[in-house]
Amino acid sequence: MHNSHDLLGRLREEWRRLGRSTTSRRCGTAFALRHPELALAGARDLGDVVDALEPRGGRSVLQRAQIVACMLEDADDPMIHRALLQTLLPGVVSVVRQLGFGRGVIEDPSETLDHAIATLSELIVDWAGESRPYAAPDLLSALRGRLRRWILKEKEARHSVDDRARENCPAPESSPLLLRLAAERGGPNDRLARLTYARVFEERALSDLAREDRTSPQALQTELQQFATRFLL
């Protein structure tokens, strides 16, 4: 969670530059002109708009809600989309914390946070252009529901893989699974055979294997499940 290379940290660092860019100034001016009721004439760029949405930004709760609602209406614009995502990042962290970061199901808490950010970005795309007076709580509520379903799905998949592994590897020296893995070594499935062996017999953490394989734990787990179903079970 405190890794300087995590997605949340990268987005915050990126926004320091992007929020003050020429494109941001142009989009911020256009946004203020489209919505004079928001009284954003003094905003130099979208960075100022996002700053105005901070609790200490000088706006009331109702004023902030109105700005966010207008941002969602205009979220077809990539810069408005990005500014809205930046605005809601604290809410994303709160939602993930409420769900315990998927603890007990997702091995790396940062994976849950990264998935939550990506899911919120998809929601903004899906809802862009809609008129929602309570856009921020609506988006975060939908995010909470999607994350909860994702965690439950991951839990079911994990239990399925663990059950299959227990059924098929009573002991390494006599395991039919070990023989099947040996048969796959050196062929097109050599990589997945080695990773499966490390996961099942060496009990390596999925997150460690994914890091070494330069992929995400979710993608690797899906690959291993498909490999097991097609070639091992």
BABAKOL-266731 format. One record per residue: y, z, x of N, C-alpha, C, O in turn. Coordinates in steps of 0.02 Angstrom, whole numbers, plus 32768, in hexadecimal, padded with zeros to 4 digits. Example, Ala and Ser with C-alpha at 12.3 -4.5 7.8 and 13.67 -1.06 7.14 Angstrom:
// BABAKOL-266731
7EE4818682947F1F818682677F5B818682947F5A81A782C8/7F90816282827FCB816582AC8002818A828580398192829E/
END
This chain:
// BABAKOL-266731
7FC480008028800080008000803F8000802A80737FE88013/803D801B80678078801F809180777FE980C780A17FEB80F4/804A7FBA80C280467F8480F280837F5880EB80947F4380B4/80A57F4B812380E37F24812180D67EDC810C81057EB780FE/80967EC7810B80867E8280FA806F7E7B80B2805A7E45809E/80727EB18089805A7EAB8045808B7E81801B80C57E79802E/80727E677FE380997E397FBA80D97E597FA1810E7E387FA0/80D67E977F8B81127EB87F7281487EBB7FA781827EAC7F99/81357ECD7FE381667ED0801981827E8C802A81BD7E858038/81577E598029816E7E15803881A07DFC800481D17DDC8014/81927E0B7FC481BF7DF67F8F82037E177F9582377DF77F8C/82037E577FA582437E7B7FAD826A7E5F7FE882A77E577FE5/82487E51801E82697E36805982837DF0804A82BB7DDE805E/825B7DC8802882707D84801682AE7D847FEA82DA7D5A7FF2/82B17DB47FBC82E97DB57F8C832B7DC67FAF83607DB07F98/83297DEB7FE583667DFA800983897DBA802083C67DB68021/83617D888031837C7D47804683877D1A800A83BC7CFC8002/83537D157FDF83557CE67FA8838B7CF87F7583AC7CCC7F59/83947D397F6883C47D4F7F36840C7D3F7F4884387D407F1C/841A7D317F88845F7D227F9E84667CD97FB584987CC77FD4/84357CB07FA684347C6B7FBD84657C407F94847E7C557F60/84717C037FAC849B7BD47F88847E7BC47F4384A37BC07F12/843C7BBB7F41841B7BAD7F0084257BE77ED1842F7BDD7E95/84207C247EEB84297C5F7EC284707C637EA7847A7C777E6D/84A27C517ED084E77C527EB884F27C1F7E8185137C2D7E4F/84D67BE47E8A84DD7BAF7E5884BB7BC47E1684D77BBC7DE0/847D7BDE7E1B84587BF27DDF84797C2F7DBD847B7C337D80/84937C5D7DE684B37C987DCA84F27C857DA384FF7CA17D6D/85197C567DBE85567C407D9C85447C1D7D5A85637C2A7D26/85127BF27D5C84FD7BCE7D2084E27BFE7CEB84F07BF67CAF/84BD7C307D0184A17C627CD384D97C887CB084D77C937C74/850B7C9D7CD685437CC27CBA856A7C987C8885817CB17C55/85717C577C9785967C2B7C69856F7C1E7C29858D7C187BF3/852C7C1A7C2E85037C0F7BF285037C4C7BC584F97C457B88/850E7C867BE285097CC47BBB85487CEF7BC585457D237BE4/85807CD87BAA85BF7CFE7BB385BC7D437B9585E17D707BA9/85907D4C7B63858A7D8E7B4385707DC47B7385767DFF7B65/85547DAF7BAC853A7DDF7BDC856F7DFA7C0B85637E2A7C30/85AA7DDB7C0A85E27DF17C3485CE7DF57C7D85D77E287C9F/85B37DBD7C96859D7DB97CDC85CB7D8D7D0685B77D757D3B/86087D837CEF86367D577D1286427D6E7D5A86517D457D86/863D7DAE7D6686497DC87DA9860D7DC27DD886137DD27E13/85D47DAA7DBE85987DA47DE8859E7D677E1585AA7D2F7DFD/85977D717E55859C7D3A7E85855C7D107E88855F7CD47E96/85237D307E7A84E37D0E7E8084AF7D357E5884BF7D687E39/84717D1E7E59843C7D417E35842C7D857E5584127DB27E34/843C7D8C7E9484357DCD7EB4845F7E017E9184497E397E87/849D7DEE7E7E84C97E1C7E5A84AE7E2A7E1484B47E617DFB/848F7DF77DF584727E017DB284397E337DB684357E617D8C/840E7E2C7DE783D77E5B7DEF83F27EA17DFF83D77ED37DE7/84267EA57E2884437EE67E3884607F077DFA845D7F447DF3/847B7EDF7DCC84977EFA7D8F84627F197D6284717F427D37/84247F047D6C83EC7F1D7D4483CE7F5D7D6083A17F797D42/83E77F747D9983D07FB47DB583EB7FEC7D89841F7FE57D6A/83C780257D8683DF805E7D5E842680737D71844B808C7D47/8437806A7DB1847B807C7DC884A9803F7DCB84DC80417DEC/8497800A7DA784BF7FCD7DAA84FC7FCD7D7D85217F9B7D7B/850780037D58854380077D2E853A7FEC7CE8856A7FEB7CC2/84FE7FD67CD684F27FBB7C9384CA7FED7C6A84A180137C85/84D67FEC7C2984AF80177BFC84687FFB7BF4845B7FC27C08/843D80227BD883F8800C7BCC83F77FCE7B9F83D17F9F7BAC/84207FCD7B6B84227F947B3E843D7F567B6084267F1E7B54/846F7F5F7B8B848B7F267BAF84577F087BDF84517ECB7BE5/84337F347C0183FF7F1B7C2F83C97EF67C0983B07EC37C20/83B67F117BCF83827EF07BA783997EAB7B9183727E7C7B8F/83D97EA47B8083F37E637B6B83F27E317BA483E27DF67B99/84037E477BE084027E1A7C1A83BB7E027C2883AF7DC67C33/838B7E307C2783457E1E7C33832C7DED7BFE83077DBE7C0D/833F7DF97BBF832A7DCB7B8983447D857B9683207D547B8B/83827D7F7BAD839F7D3D7BBB837E7D1D7BF983757CE07BFB/836B7D477C2983487D2C7C6383057D0E7C4F82F17CD97C69/82E27D2F7C2282A27D147C0B82AD7CD27BE682857CA37BED/82E27CCD7BBF82F07C8F7B9C82FB7C567BCD82EA7C1C7BBF/83187C657C0783297C327C3982F67C2F7C7283047C0F7CA5/82BD7C4F7C6A828D7C567CA282697C167CB582417C167CE3/82777BDE7C92825D7B9E7CA9827C7B8B7CEB825F7B647D12/82B87BA57CF982D97B9B7D3982B57BC67D6D82B17C037D64/829B7BA87DA382757BCF7DD5829D7C0A7DF2827F7C3F7E00/82DE7C037DFB83067C3A7E17830E7C737DE5830C7CAD7DF7/83177C617DA5831A7C967D7182D77CB97D6C82D47CF77D67/82A17C927D6E825E7CAF7D6F82567CE17DA8823D7D187D9E/826C7CCC7DE382657CF77E1E828F7D367E1782797D6D7E2B/82CC7D2F7DFC82F77D697DF382DA7D9A7DC082DE7DD77DC9/82BD7D7F7D8B829E7DAA7D5882627DCE7D7582587E0A7D68/82397DAB7D9C82007DCC7DBD82187E047DEA81FB7E3A7DEA/824D7DF77E1082687E2B7E3D82807E677E1582757EA07E2A/82A07E5B7DDD82B97E917DB382817EBE7D9A828A7EFB7D94/82487EA07D8B82117EC67D6C81E07EE47D9E81B07F057D89/81EA7EDA7DDF81BB7EF47E1181B17F407E0B81787F577E10/81E67F687E0181DA7FB07DF981AD7FC07DBD81847FED7DBF/81B57F997D87818A7FA27D4D81437F907D5B81157FAF7D41/81387F5D7D8580F47F497D9880D27F837DBD80997F947DAF/80F67FA17DEC80DA7FD97E1280C780127DE2809380327DEA/80F2801E7DB180E580547D8180A680457D58807D80727D4D/809E80077D4280637FF47D1B80247FFC7D457FF280187D2D/80257FE57D837FEB7FEA7DAE7FDA80337DBC7F9F80467DBE/800D805C7DC4800180A37DCF7FE180C37D917FB580ED7D98/7FF780AF7D567FDA80CA7D187F8F80B97D137F6880E07CF7/7F7C80817D2F7F36806C7D2E7F1080837D6C7ED8806D7D78/7F2F80B07D917F0D80CD7DCB7EFE809B7E027ED180A67E2B/7F2480647E047F1880307E377ED180147E357EB97FF97E66/7EB0801C7DFB7E6B80047DF67E3A802C7E207E0480147E31/7E4D806A7E2F7E2480957E5A7DDD809C7E3E7DD280A77E03/7DAD80967E6B7D67809A7E587D4980567E477D0C804F7E40/7D7480247E3F7D5D7FE07E307D767FAF7E657D4F7F897E81/7DB77FB17E727DD67F867EA47DDC7FAE7EE57DFA7FE37EE7/7DBE7F947F1A7DB97FBA7F587DFD7FC37F7B7E0A7FF87F98/7E277F907F797E687F937F9B7E9F7F987F667EA97F687F41/7EC47FD07F627EF87FD77F2F7F2C7F9F7F317F477F8C7EFD/7F3A7F857F6D7F6D7F507F717F557F117F4E7F7F7EE97F38/7F147F077F487EFA7ECC7F247F0D7ED07EDB7F1F7E9D7EBC/7F0A7F0D7EBE7F1D7F167E787F677F077E6E7F7A7EE67E3E/7F907F1E7E9C7FD87F127E977FE77EC87E9F80107EAC7E79/7FC77EA77ECF7FD27E5F7ED97FBE7E387E9A7FE17E0A7E85/7F857E4B7E7C7F6D7E297E407F9E7E357E077FAB7E077DDF/7FBA7E717E037FEA7E807DCE80297E567DD480427E3D7DA2/80427E4D7E11807E7E257E1B80717DDC7E0880997DBD7DE6/80377DC27E1D80267D7D7E0C801E7D757DC080327D427DA4/80017DA77D9F7FF77DA47D57803A7DA57D3380447D807D02/80687DCF7D4A80AA7DD27D2A80CE7D8F7D3280EE7D777D03/80C87D717D6C80E77D2F7D7780CB7CFC7D4680F17CD37D2B/808A7CFE7D3A806B7CD17D0980847CDF7CC280907CB07C9B/808D7D1E7CB280A77D307C6F80EE7D157C6680FF7CFC7C30/81177D1A7C99815C7D007C94815B7CB57C8881827C9C7C60/812E7C927CAA81277C4A7C9F81127C3C7C56812D7C107C35/80E17C627C3E80C77C587BFA80FC7C667BC580FF7C457B91/81277C987BD181577CAE7B9F819D7C917BA981C97C9E7B81/81A77C6A7BDD81EA7C4E7BEB82047C287BAE81E07C017B8F/82437C347B9E82617C137B64825E7C3B7B2482807C2B7AF3/82347C6F7B23822E7C987AE782687CC97AE182857CDF7B13/82797CDA7AA382AD7D0B7A96828D7D4E7A86826F7D567A51/82937D7C7AB482757DBE7AAC82A87DF37ABD82B87DFD7AF8/82C37E167A8B82F67E497A9882DE7E807AC883067E9C7AEE/829E7E8D7AC782827EC17AF382547EA07B2682197EB37B2E/826F7E6F7B4982477E457B7682247E6E7BAC81E97E647BBA/82487E9D7BCB822B7EC37C0281EF7EED7BEC81B97EE67C09/81F77F187BB981BC7F3F7BA381847F137B8781497F237B8E/81967EDB7B6781637EAE7B4D813A7E907B8680FC7E8E7B83/815C7E797BBA81397E5C7BF3810C7E8F7C1680D37E807C27/81267ECB7C1F80FF7EFF7C4280C47F177C1880907F297C33/80CD7F187BD680967F2B7BAA805F7EF67BAD80237F077BB0/80727EB77BAC80407E817BB1801E7E837BF57FE27E777BFA/80447E927C2880277E987C6B7FF47ED07C6D7FBE7EC77C8A/80037F087C507FD57F417C4F7F937F2D7C2D7F5D7F3F7C45/7F987F097BF57F5B7EF47BD27F317EC47BFB7EF47ECA7BFE/7F527E947C1C7F2C7E637C457F0C7E857C817ED47E757C94/7F317EB47CA07F157ED77CDA7ED97F027CC67EA77F047CEA/7EDE7F237C8D7EA77F4D7C777E687F237C6B7E317F377C7E/7E717EE87C4D7E387EBC7C427E1B7EA37C847DDE7E9C7C8B/7E477E947CB37E317E7C7CF57E087EB27D197DD47EA47D37/7E207EF07D167DFD7F277D387DB87F327D187D877F3C7D3B/7DB67F2F7CD57D757F387CB37D457EFF7CC57D0A7F0B7CCE/7D5F7EC37CCA7D367E8A7CDD7D1B7E927D247CE17E837D31/7D467EA87D517D317EB47D967CFC7EEC7D997CCD7EE87DC1/7D057F1E7D6F7CD47F557D6E7C907F3C7D587C5D7F4E7D75/7C8F7F137D237C507EF87D0B7C2F7ECC7D407BF37ECF7D4A/7C587EA27D617C3C7E757D947C207E9D7DCF7BEC7E8B7DEA/7C437ED27DE27C2C7EFB7E1A7BEA7F1D7E0A7BBD7F1E7E33/7BE57F387DCE7BA77F597DBA7B6D7F267DB77B357F377DC9/7B7D7EE97DA17B497EB67D9D7B2E7EA47DE27AF27E9F7DEC/7B5C7E9C7E127B477E8C7E567B1F7EC57E757AEC7EBA7E95/7B377F037E6A7B157F3D7E877ACF7F457E697A9F7F547E8D/7AC97F397E277A887F3F7E077A577F0B7E227A1D7F1A7E2E/7A6F7ECD7E2A7A457E987E447A2F7EA67E8B79F67E997E9F/7A5E7EC17EB27A4E7ED07EF87A187F067EFC79E97F017F24/7A1E7F397ED179EC7F6F7ED279A87F567EBC79747F6B7ED7/79A77F287E8C79687F0E7E7379457EE27EA679087EDD7EA7/796C7EC17ED079507E8E7EFD794B7EA47F4679347E7C7F6F/795E7EE17F5779577EF57F9E793E7F3D7FA479657F697FB8/79017F4A7F9378E57F8D7F9878E47FA67FE078EE7FE27FEC/78D97F7A801078DA7F8E805778E57F50808078C77F1C8072/79117F5380B279217F1880D978E47EF680F778E07EB880F7/78B47F1C8110787D7EFD8134784C7ED8810678277EAD811D/784D7EE880C4781E7EC6809778417EA5805D78207E91802C/78827E9E806178A97E86802978A37E3A802078AD7E15804F/78937E237FE378947DDB7FD578DA7DBF7FDF78E37D857FF4/790D7DE87FD179527DD27FDA795F7DC2802379817D908033/79467DEC804F79507DE1809779307D9F80AC794C7D7A80D5/78F67D90809178D47D5180A178FC7D15808879007CE280AB/79197D1B804D79407CE4803279807CDA805B79957CA18067/799E7D11807079DA7D0C809979C97CEA80DC79F07CC080F4/79917CFC80F8797C7CDE813879727C93813079827C6C815E/79597C7F80F6794D7C3880EB798F7C1180E479907BD480F0/79C47C3380D07A057C1280C77A2E7C1081087A5F7BEC810C/7A197C38813A7A3F7C3A81797A397BF7819D7A047BD7819E/7A707BE281BB7A717BA481E17A7B7B6681B67A827B2F81D1/7A7D7B6E81747A877B3581487ACD7B36812B7AF97B588144/7AD87B1080F57B1B7B0D80D57B347B5080BC7B707B5B80B6/7B057B7E80AD7B187BBF80927B167BF780C67B127C3280B5/7B197BE481067B147C16813B7B4A7C4C81357B3B7C87813C/7B877C3781287BBE7C6881227BB17C9A80EB7BB87CD780F5/7B9E7C8380B07B937CB080787B547CDA80837B517D14806C/7B237CBF80A67AE77CE680B57AF97D2180E37AE27D5980D8/7B237D1381167B377D4981447B617D7D81217B587DB9812C/7B8E7D6780F57BB87D9780D17B907DC080A07B9C7DFC8098/7B607DA0807F7B357DC580507B0C7DFA80757B057E32805E/7AF17DE880B07ACA7E1880D77AF67E5380EA7AE17E8C80E5/7B337E4581017B607E7B81157B727EA780DA7B797EE480E1/7B7A7E89809F7B8D7EAF80647B537EDA804A7B5C7F148039/7B177EBD80487ADE7EDF80297ABA7F0E805A7AAE7F48804A/7AA97EF580957A807F1C80C37AA87F4780F37A927F7D8107/7AE37F3081057B0D7F5981317B3F7F83810A7B617FAD8126/7B437F7680C87B6F7F9B809B7BB87F9880B27BDC7FC980AE/7BCC7F5D80C97C127F5280DE7C3F7F4E80A17C2A7F35806D/7C7B7F6780A77CAB7F6580707CC07F1D80627CCA7EF68091/7CC77F0C80237CDB7EC880107D1F7EB7802D7D2A7E7E8043/7D4D7EE7802D7D907EDA80477D8E7ECA80917DB47E9F80A8/7D627EEB80B77D5C7EDD80FF7D407E98810B7D587E738136/7D0D7E8680E57CEF7E4480ED7D217E0D80DA7D247DD980FC/7D477E1880A57D797DE7808F7DAE7DDE80C57DC57DA680D1/7DC27E1580E47DF57E1181197DDB7DE881547DFF7DBE816F/7D9D7DF481677D807DCE819F7D767D85818C7D7B7D5981B7/7D677D79814D7D5A7D3581357D9A7D0F81227D9A7CD48112/7DD17D3481257E137D1881157E167CFD80CE7E2E7CC680C1/7DFE7D2680A07E027D1680597E127D5680347E177D8B8052/7E197D527FF37E287D8E7FCB7DE67DAE7FB57DB47D8B7FAB/7DE67DF07FAB7DA97E117F937D917DF47F517D547DEC7F47/7DBE7DE47F247DAA7DC87EE37D887D857EEB7D547D787ECD/7DA67D597F147D887D177F1E7D457D1C7F417D157CF87F2F/7D407D497F737D017D507F977CCB7D6C7F697C927D557F6B/7CDC7D9C7F3F7CAA7DB97F117C8F7D837EE27C547D817ED4/7CBC7D587ECA7CA77D227E9E7C777CF37EC27C447CDF7EA6/7C887CE17F017C5C7CB67F287C177CD57F327BE57CB37F2C/7C167D157F437BD67D377F4F7BAC7D3A7F107B6F7D337F13/7BCD7D467ED87BA97D497E987B8A7D057E887B507D017E74/7BB07CD07E927B977C8C7E847B5E7C7A7EB47B2D7C5B7EA0/7B667C8D7EF37B327C7F7F257AF27CA57F137ABB7C887F17/7AF97CE47EFF7ABE7D0C7EEE7A9B7CEE7EB17A5D7CEA7EAF/7AC37CDA7E807AA57CBF7E427A807C7E7E4F7A4A7C737E34/7A9D7C537E787A807C107E847A477C0F7EB67A187BE87EAF/7A4B7C3A7EEA7A1C7C327F2179F07C707F2F79BE7C6B7F53/7A027CAA7F1479DE7CE57F2779B67D057EF079827D247EFD/79CD7CFF7EB279AC7D247E7C79787CF97E5879587D107E29/
END
